[in-house]
Amino acid sequence: MPPPSQRSYIIVGAGVFGISTALHLITKFPDASVTLIDRNSHDAQSRVAASWDWNKVVRAEYRNPLYCQLALDALDVWRDDPLWRPFYHESGIFWISATGIAQVILDNYAQLGRSNAQVYSLPVEEARQRYGGIFDEADYTGVKEVLINERSGWADAKGALHAVTEKAIELGVKCVTAEIASLEFDSDGNCLGVCTSEGEKYTAAQTILSSGAFTPKLLDGISETTGNDAFRVGDRMIAAGVTTGMAQLDDETVKKFAQMPVCIQENPVERGPSNGTLPLNEDNMVKWWGQYIFKNTQVMPSGREISAPPAHTDYAQWSVPDTLVKDIEFANNITFGKRGEAWKITQHRICWDAVTPSEDFIISPHPASKGLYVATCGSFHGWKFFPIIGDYVVRMLEGTLEPDLQNRWAWDRELPDVSRNKVWPVKELKDLK
């Protein structure tokens, strides 16, 4: 880390990774210069960040014990910290899966020394009757037992994102609304900061890219202008999309669904990793996410083909093809059956994120340039770590990140076969229209 008098940081991207990092930096180093740059204002009515949403699942049901522990740590903050607590709703979770996940989760809790008194599995016929029987018509093909965790839930994503950004600003973080066009380097190739599309330059001792799905495109451009292929992401990550949709429920239905938990549905497995439903928000709207995860391969100015969000200012996130609209309808049907047939699903949106082959994050120095770092790749599961992920980024910047996490989240690490990763996109957006 630089000495106190030289601590200055630029963070590109005001999503979960970027905002959390900004908050943890300014909290630990109150005299530091921390500049957070994003293409959308933090109080904009609509943003392209994957983190911007009506609500997000907050859960600790991970097959991997490390992420289970990290999620439990994050949940402690969601429940107890006055900054985060107002946005968290402990609705519970209802997980329909034929994979035997219930026992894995129970074993993880025991291994980590956490109470599993409110984590249990039920036979399907008994589970159908829980929560007023709202999931009695779900697809339970091949499922022997349903996992229920009464200590998981969801959070008001937009509300939390705005409040935490405001807190960071209050503590001294500077927020800039601008699109990043390039990085700035000295004659030795060290990163000095960024240059916006308007030509304005911002400099700092350390520049952190928390730019999500935009990262592969951004670094491909840097590689082209510098002539240094080491900047490129290669096979380390891919920009991927998933669809969400919402339905407004009538007053009578709201009463029946008042105690609804999050529902994750892994059937049918051949369609994708999962679809799911989040409980009623303050506007009495239910939200689904679809099972199709897709890419959007484009030819870059460099001539290389990479996946990136559509080249619209808003990523064309509200222009959802019929096939993806039907993907949300399918999620409704496979969860609620005839009960949901009359619901009018609206506000369809495509959410873009950066996904890695292992679904692990990247929190690492970028080896192509001293002073450049990467902290991104939520892989469609990073949002729940909002309260704590910035602490790990700060540890990485200080050189104190635990060795096992350094290796797991490194820029250069062994990459697994993506054919075993259900979140890795295979379908092209253009083929889903």
GULUMZA-912611 format. One record per residue (C-alpha): residue in one letter; x, y, z; residue number from 1. Coordinates in nm, 3 decimals, always signed. Example, Ala and Ser with C-alpha at 12.3 -4.5 7.8 and 13.67 -1.06 7.14 Angstrom:
 code       X       Y       Z pos
    a  +1.230  -0.450  +0.780   1
    s  +1.367  -0.106  +0.714   2
//
This chain:
 code       X       Y       Z pos
    m  +0.000  +0.000  +0.000   1
    p  +0.116  +0.358  -0.062   2
    p  +0.204  +0.568  +0.246   3
    p  -0.090  +0.760  +0.399   4
    s  -0.001  +1.083  +0.219   5
    q  -0.024  +0.908  -0.120   6
    r  -0.334  +0.696  -0.076   7
    s  -0.552  +0.767  -0.375   8
    y  -0.791  +0.536  -0.554   9
    i  -1.006  +0.537  -0.864  10
    i  -1.282  +0.278  -0.877  11
    v  -1.445  +0.217  -1.214  12
    g  -1.800  +0.090  -1.167  13
    a  -2.049  +0.174  -0.891  14
    g  -2.205  -0.167  -0.847  15
    v  -2.168  -0.399  -0.549  16
    f  -1.792  -0.448  -0.585  17
    g  -1.721  -0.082  -0.654  18
    i  -1.941  +0.075  -0.387  19
    s  -1.844  -0.177  -0.121  20
    t  -1.477  -0.116  -0.196  21
    a  -1.523  +0.261  -0.181  22
    l  -1.701  +0.237  +0.155  23
    h  -1.439  +0.008  +0.308  24
    l  -1.151  +0.221  +0.178  25
    i  -1.287  +0.552  +0.307  26
    t  -1.381  +0.390  +0.639  27
    k  -1.032  +0.245  +0.689  28
    f  -0.843  +0.542  +0.541  29
    p  -1.052  +0.855  +0.611  30
    d  -0.789  +1.087  +0.459  31
    a  -0.758  +0.894  +0.134  32
    s  -0.879  +1.025  -0.200  33
    v  -1.143  +0.780  -0.329  34
    t  -1.313  +0.853  -0.661  35
    l  -1.596  +0.630  -0.780  36
    i  -1.676  +0.659  -1.152  37
    d  -1.984  +0.513  -1.321  38
    r  -2.169  +0.582  -1.645  39
    n  -2.493  +0.629  -1.447  40
    s  -2.556  +0.864  -1.159  41
    h  -2.610  +0.677  -0.832  42
    d  -2.958  +0.830  -0.802  43
    a  -3.062  +0.770  -1.164  44
    q  -3.408  +0.622  -1.220  45
    s  -3.255  +0.336  -1.416  46
    r  -2.901  +0.200  -1.424  47
    v  -2.720  -0.069  -1.624  48
    a  -2.537  -0.217  -1.325  49
    a  -2.630  -0.576  -1.245  50
    s  -2.648  -0.459  -0.883  51
    w  -2.932  -0.216  -0.962  52
    d  -3.257  -0.407  -0.926  53
    w  -3.581  -0.418  -0.730  54
    n  -3.464  -0.700  -0.507  55
    k  -3.193  -0.965  -0.479  56
    v  -3.164  -1.297  -0.301  57
    v  -2.954  -1.300  +0.016  58
    r  -2.874  -1.660  +0.108  59
    a  -2.601  -1.882  +0.249  60
    e  -2.697  -2.206  +0.074  61
    y  -2.369  -2.282  -0.102  62
    r  -2.230  -2.622  -0.187  63
    n  -1.882  -2.471  -0.151  64
    p  -1.797  -2.428  +0.222  65
    l  -1.590  -2.113  +0.156  66
    y  -1.877  -1.925  -0.005  67
    c  -2.113  -2.063  +0.255  68
    q  -1.894  -1.908  +0.525  69
    l  -1.862  -1.576  +0.340  70
    a  -2.238  -1.561  +0.286  71
    l  -2.305  -1.634  +0.653  72
    d  -2.067  -1.350  +0.743  73
    a  -2.250  -1.119  +0.505  74
    l  -2.586  -1.223  +0.650  75
    d  -2.465  -1.127  +0.996  76
    v  -2.407  -0.774  +0.867  77
    w  -2.739  -0.762  +0.682  78
    r  -2.920  -0.855  +1.004  79
    d  -2.728  -0.649  +1.259  80
    d  -2.568  -0.341  +1.105  81
    p  -2.790  -0.029  +1.109  82
    l  -2.673  +0.075  +0.762  83
    w  -2.778  -0.255  +0.603  84
    r  -3.056  -0.385  +0.826  85
    p  -3.341  -0.167  +0.688  86
    f  -3.308  -0.328  +0.344  87
    y  -3.298  -0.694  +0.446  88
    h  -3.608  -0.914  +0.470  89
    e  -3.568  -1.257  +0.628  90
    s  -3.842  -1.437  +0.438  91
    g  -3.675  -1.777  +0.430  92
    i  -3.590  -1.981  +0.122  93
    f  -3.764  -2.279  -0.042  94
    w  -3.522  -2.470  -0.266  95
    i  -3.656  -2.728  -0.511  96
    s  -3.371  -2.945  -0.636  97
    a  -3.308  -3.305  -0.734  98
    t  -2.935  -3.269  -0.659  99
    g  -2.938  -3.354  -0.289 100
    i  -2.835  -3.002  -0.194 101
    a  -3.020  -3.016  +0.139 102
    q  -2.776  -3.256  +0.303 103
    v  -2.476  -3.070  +0.159 104
    i  -2.594  -2.746  +0.320 105
    l  -2.662  -2.915  +0.654 106
    d  -2.312  -3.065  +0.644 107
    n  -2.158  -2.727  +0.565 108
    y  -2.334  -2.560  +0.857 109
    a  -2.209  -2.832  +1.090 110
    q  -1.854  -2.805  +0.954 111
    l  -1.858  -2.427  +1.001 112
    g  -1.998  -2.447  +1.351 113
    r  -2.317  -2.264  +1.262 114
    s  -2.657  -2.347  +1.405 115
    n  -2.880  -2.530  +1.158 116
    a  -3.186  -2.525  +1.381 117
    q  -3.379  -2.333  +1.115 118
    v  -3.228  -2.517  +0.819 119
    y  -3.398  -2.845  +0.731 120
    s  -3.538  -3.058  +0.454 121
    l  -3.891  -3.187  +0.406 122
    p  -4.030  -3.467  +0.191 123
    v  -4.200  -3.326  -0.117 124
    e  -4.556  -3.401  -0.007 125
    e  -4.501  -3.225  +0.323 126
    a  -4.318  -2.935  +0.158 127
    r  -4.609  -2.878  -0.081 128
    q  -4.824  -2.777  +0.216 129
    r  -4.583  -2.525  +0.362 130
    y  -4.639  -2.150  +0.323 131
    g  -5.009  -2.196  +0.270 132
    g  -4.955  -2.440  -0.015 133
    i  -4.848  -2.167  -0.262 134
    f  -4.590  -2.404  -0.416 135
    d  -4.815  -2.710  -0.433 136
    e  -4.824  -2.701  -0.815 137
    a  -4.449  -2.654  -0.865 138
    d  -4.248  -2.905  -1.068 139
    y  -4.094  -3.157  -0.827 140
    t  -3.974  -3.404  -1.092 141
    g  -3.695  -3.618  -0.945 142
    v  -3.703  -3.427  -0.616 143
    k  -3.701  -3.630  -0.294 144
    e  -3.681  -3.347  -0.044 145
    v  -3.705  -2.967  -0.040 146
    l  -3.449  -2.752  +0.142 147
    i  -3.592  -2.482  +0.368 148
    n  -3.377  -2.222  +0.542 149
    e  -3.577  -1.981  +0.753 150
    r  -3.269  -1.761  +0.802 151
    s  -3.220  -1.660  +0.439 152
    g  -3.415  -1.395  +0.249 153
    w  -3.384  -1.101  +0.015 154
    a  -3.290  -0.734  +0.008 155
    d  -3.419  -0.414  -0.149 156
    a  -3.141  -0.385  -0.406 157
    k  -3.201  -0.031  -0.531 158
    g  -3.257  +0.100  -0.181 159
    a  -2.942  -0.059  -0.041 160
    l  -2.730  +0.052  -0.337 161
    h  -2.844  +0.413  -0.300 162
    a  -2.813  +0.426  +0.079 163
    v  -2.463  +0.277  +0.088 164
    t  -2.346  +0.512  -0.187 165
    e  -2.484  +0.806  +0.008 166
    k  -2.298  +0.686  +0.317 167
    a  -1.974  +0.660  +0.120 168
    i  -2.024  +1.014  -0.013 169
    e  -2.093  +1.138  +0.340 170
    l  -1.760  +0.989  +0.450 171
    g  -1.570  +1.157  +0.166 172
    v  -1.597  +0.945  -0.148 173
    k  -1.625  +1.150  -0.468 174
    c  -1.877  +1.019  -0.722 175
    v  -1.831  +1.104  -1.089 176
    t  -2.081  +1.026  -1.366 177
    a  -1.883  +0.947  -1.680 178
    e  -1.806  +0.669  -1.923 179
    i  -1.450  +0.537  -1.922 180
    a  -1.284  +0.545  -2.263 181
    s  -0.930  +0.442  -2.172 182
    l  -0.668  +0.407  -1.903 183
    e  -0.372  +0.639  -1.853 184
    f  -0.014  +0.507  -1.827 185
    d  +0.331  +0.650  -1.765 186
    s  +0.632  +0.578  -1.984 187
    d  +0.702  +0.256  -1.793 188
    g  +0.349  +0.126  -1.846 189
    n  +0.232  +0.189  -1.491 190
    c  -0.136  +0.277  -1.460 191
    l  -0.193  +0.639  -1.362 192
    g  -0.573  +0.652  -1.382 193
    v  -0.847  +0.685  -1.643 194
    c  -0.968  +0.904  -1.926 195
    t  -1.342  +0.953  -1.985 196
    s  -1.525  +0.965  -2.316 197
    e  -1.537  +1.343  -2.271 198
    g  -1.159  +1.356  -2.248 199
    e  -1.141  +1.428  -1.875 200
    k  -0.856  +1.258  -1.691 201
    y  -0.856  +1.131  -1.332 202
    t  -0.536  +1.010  -1.170 203
    a  -0.465  +0.798  -0.863 204
    a  -0.202  +0.568  -0.719 205
    q  -0.432  +0.270  -0.761 206
    t  -0.706  +0.209  -1.018 207
    i  -0.961  -0.067  -0.956 208
    l  -1.182  -0.203  -1.232 209
    s  -1.517  -0.308  -1.086 210
    s  -1.678  -0.275  -1.424 211
    g  -1.877  -0.599  -1.443 212
    a  -1.997  -0.707  -1.787 213
    f  -1.821  -0.407  -1.947 214
    t  -1.478  -0.533  -1.835 215
    p  -1.395  -0.763  -2.132 216
    k  -1.480  -0.487  -2.382 217
    l  -1.291  -0.221  -2.185 218
    l  -0.976  -0.429  -2.155 219
    d  -0.992  -0.538  -2.518 220
    g  -0.981  -0.170  -2.612 221
    i  -0.688  -0.109  -2.376 222
    s  -0.506  -0.404  -2.531 223
    e  -0.563  -0.261  -2.880 224
    t  -0.442  +0.092  -2.797 225
    t  -0.136  -0.025  -2.601 226
    g  -0.045  -0.317  -2.824 227
    n  -0.024  -0.533  -2.511 228
    d  -0.229  -0.853  -2.529 229
    a  -0.170  -0.915  -2.158 230
    f  -0.455  -0.673  -2.080 231
    r  -0.715  -0.894  -2.246 232
    v  -0.944  -1.111  -2.033 233
    g  -0.909  -1.412  -2.262 234
    d  -1.103  -1.706  -2.117 235
    r  -1.103  -1.563  -1.763 236
    m  -1.452  -1.414  -1.786 237
    i  -1.743  -1.357  -2.019 238
    a  -2.024  -1.101  -2.030 239
    a  -2.351  -1.289  -1.979 240
    g  -2.717  -1.196  -1.949 241
    v  -3.023  -1.328  -1.769 242
    t  -3.384  -1.205  -1.780 243
    t  -3.610  -1.088  -1.499 244
    g  -3.978  -0.994  -1.493 245
    m  -4.235  -0.875  -1.241 246
    a  -4.609  -0.905  -1.180 247
    q  -4.839  -0.685  -0.975 248
    l  -5.064  -0.893  -0.751 249
    d  -5.416  -0.795  -0.648 250
    d  -5.508  -0.731  -0.285 251
    e  -5.667  -1.071  -0.230 252
    t  -5.366  -1.258  -0.369 253
    v  -5.130  -1.040  -0.166 254
    k  -5.290  -1.173  +0.152 255
    k  -5.220  -1.532  +0.049 256
    f  -4.859  -1.452  -0.045 257
    a  -4.773  -1.226  +0.249 258
    q  -4.543  -1.490  +0.405 259
    m  -4.391  -1.614  +0.080 260
    p  -4.022  -1.712  +0.091 261
    v  -3.769  -1.691  -0.190 262
    c  -3.815  -1.993  -0.416 263
    i  -3.529  -2.142  -0.617 264
    q  -3.639  -2.399  -0.875 265
    e  -3.371  -2.615  -1.041 266
    n  -3.615  -2.804  -1.264 267
    p  -3.590  -2.883  -1.547 268
    v  -3.211  -2.912  -1.531 269
    e  -3.160  -2.916  -1.909 270
    r  -3.283  -2.555  -1.943 271
    g  -3.015  -2.395  -1.727 272
    p  -2.892  -2.358  -1.368 273
    s  -3.216  -2.241  -1.205 274
    n  -3.511  -2.010  -1.225 275
    g  -3.664  -1.852  -0.922 276
    t  -3.906  -1.614  -0.758 277
    l  -3.865  -1.337  -0.502 278
    p  -4.137  -1.239  -0.253 279
    l  -4.355  -0.931  -0.268 280
    n  -4.173  -0.601  -0.255 281
    e  -4.319  -0.280  -0.111 282
    d  -4.525  -0.237  -0.428 283
    n  -4.673  -0.587  -0.393 284
    m  -4.488  -0.713  -0.700 285
    v  -4.345  -1.062  -0.739 286
    k  -4.022  -1.102  -0.938 287
    w  -3.884  -1.397  -1.136 288
    w  -3.554  -1.468  -1.301 289
    g  -3.532  -1.695  -1.602 290
    q  -3.333  -2.010  -1.665 291
    y  -3.162  -1.908  -1.988 292
    i  -2.818  -1.752  -1.951 293
    f  -2.679  -1.613  -2.276 294
    k  -2.396  -1.420  -2.436 295
    n  -2.384  -1.144  -2.694 296
    t  -2.082  -1.200  -2.915 297
    q  -1.972  -0.894  -3.112 298
    v  -1.680  -0.793  -3.329 299
    m  -1.473  -0.535  -3.142 300
    p  -1.278  -0.254  -3.314 301
    s  -0.974  -0.477  -3.259 302
    g  -1.133  -0.735  -3.487 303
    r  -1.166  -0.982  -3.202 304
    e  -1.498  -1.142  -3.116 305
    i  -1.604  -1.116  -2.753 306
    s  -1.931  -1.111  -2.562 307
    a  -2.043  -0.768  -2.439 308
    p  -2.372  -0.600  -2.350 309
    p  -2.549  -0.434  -2.645 310
    a  -2.384  -0.108  -2.748 311
    h  -2.674  +0.109  -2.633 312
    t  -2.643  +0.363  -2.356 313
    d  -2.872  +0.151  -2.139 314
    y  -2.746  -0.186  -2.274 315
    a  -3.092  -0.221  -2.436 316
    q  -3.184  -0.381  -2.104 317
    w  -3.557  -0.313  -2.144 318
    s  -3.575  -0.454  -2.499 319
    v  -3.645  -0.817  -2.416 320
    p  -3.704  -1.068  -2.700 321
    d  -4.018  -1.282  -2.696 322
    t  -3.820  -1.599  -2.625 323
    l  -3.688  -1.447  -2.303 324
    v  -4.031  -1.313  -2.209 325
    k  -4.152  -1.673  -2.242 326
    d  -3.860  -1.787  -2.026 327
    i  -4.007  -1.579  -1.743 328
    e  -4.356  -1.714  -1.812 329
    f  -4.207  -2.062  -1.788 330
    a  -4.052  -1.977  -1.449 331
    n  -4.394  -1.865  -1.328 332
    n  -4.566  -2.180  -1.452 333
    i  -4.310  -2.422  -1.314 334
    t  -4.330  -2.259  -0.971 335
    f  -4.697  -2.164  -0.930 336
    g  -4.881  -2.368  -1.195 337
    k  -5.242  -2.261  -1.260 338
    r  -5.228  -2.023  -0.965 339
    g  -5.013  -1.781  -1.166 340
    e  -5.185  -1.810  -1.506 341
    a  -5.381  -1.487  -1.468 342
    w  -5.087  -1.276  -1.354 343
    k  -4.965  -1.017  -1.601 344
    i  -4.586  -1.018  -1.602 345
    t  -4.431  -0.685  -1.699 346
    q  -4.111  -0.484  -1.649 347
    h  -3.895  -0.744  -1.822 348
    r  -3.527  -0.658  -1.801 349
    i  -3.200  -0.816  -1.913 350
    c  -2.936  -0.812  -1.639 351
    w  -2.572  -0.832  -1.754 352
    d  -2.289  -0.960  -1.537 353
    a  -1.934  -1.090  -1.575 354
    v  -1.908  -1.467  -1.523 355
    t  -1.594  -1.674  -1.465 356
    p  -1.552  -2.042  -1.561 357
    s  -1.547  -2.143  -1.192 358
    e  -1.801  -1.880  -1.078 359
    d  -1.529  -1.746  -0.847 360
    f  -1.473  -1.370  -0.833 361
    i  -1.164  -1.196  -0.964 362
    i  -1.007  -0.978  -0.693 363
    s  -0.650  -0.931  -0.803 364
    p  -0.376  -0.705  -0.930 365
    h  -0.373  -0.693  -1.310 366
    p  -0.030  -0.822  -1.412 367
    a  -0.015  -0.608  -1.727 368
    s  +0.029  -0.280  -1.538 369
    k  +0.146  -0.179  -1.192 370
    g  -0.122  +0.019  -1.013 371
    l  -0.410  -0.154  -1.197 372
    y  -0.643  -0.397  -1.017 373
    v  -0.954  -0.596  -1.098 374
    a  -1.241  -0.655  -0.854 375
    t  -1.544  -0.790  -1.037 376
    c  -1.712  -1.104  -1.179 377
    g  -2.013  -1.149  -0.955 378
    s  -2.109  -1.447  -1.173 379
    f  -2.478  -1.390  -1.089 380
    h  -2.425  -1.468  -0.720 381
    g  -2.211  -1.181  -0.590 382
    w  -2.479  -0.934  -0.479 383
    k  -2.542  -1.088  -0.136 384
    f  -2.179  -1.017  -0.040 385
    f  -2.234  -0.641  -0.078 386
    p  -2.165  -0.559  +0.290 387
    i  -1.832  -0.744  +0.307 388
    i  -1.679  -0.787  -0.039 389
    g  -1.508  -0.447  -0.028 390
    d  -1.313  -0.554  +0.280 391
    y  -1.156  -0.834  +0.077 392
    v  -1.072  -0.593  -0.205 393
    v  -0.897  -0.366  +0.047 394
    r  -0.701  -0.664  +0.179 395
    m  -0.596  -0.744  -0.177 396
    l  -0.481  -0.383  -0.230 397
    e  -0.284  -0.397  +0.096 398
    g  -0.128  -0.734  +0.018 399
    t  -0.290  -0.899  +0.320 400
    l  -0.551  -1.116  +0.147 401
    e  -0.533  -1.474  +0.272 402
    p  -0.324  -1.699  +0.041 403
    d  -0.612  -1.934  -0.037 404
    l  -0.830  -1.639  -0.143 405
    q  -0.543  -1.486  -0.340 406
    n  -0.520  -1.810  -0.537 407
    r  -0.894  -1.858  -0.577 408
    w  -0.957  -1.499  -0.693 409
    a  -0.634  -1.445  -0.889 410
    w  -0.628  -1.300  -1.239 411
    d  -0.407  -1.590  -1.349 412
    r  -0.535  -1.919  -1.215 413
    e  -0.617  -2.261  -1.348 414
    l  -0.947  -2.246  -1.535 415
    p  -1.189  -2.539  -1.518 416
    d  -1.378  -2.690  -1.810 417
    v  -1.675  -2.458  -1.869 418
    s  -1.892  -2.749  -1.982 419
    r  -1.939  -2.828  -1.613 420
    n  -2.050  -2.473  -1.530 421
    k  -2.425  -2.432  -1.577 422
    v  -2.397  -2.053  -1.548 423
    w  -2.151  -2.027  -1.838 424
    p  -2.352  -1.899  -2.136 425
    v  -2.388  -2.113  -2.445 426
    k  -2.684  -1.952  -2.623 427
    e  -2.643  -1.627  -2.818 428
    l  -2.883  -1.339  -2.753 429
    k  -2.944  -1.304  -3.128 430
    d  -3.065  -1.665  -3.142 431
    l  -3.323  -1.601  -2.868 432
    k  -3.513  -1.333  -3.061 433
//
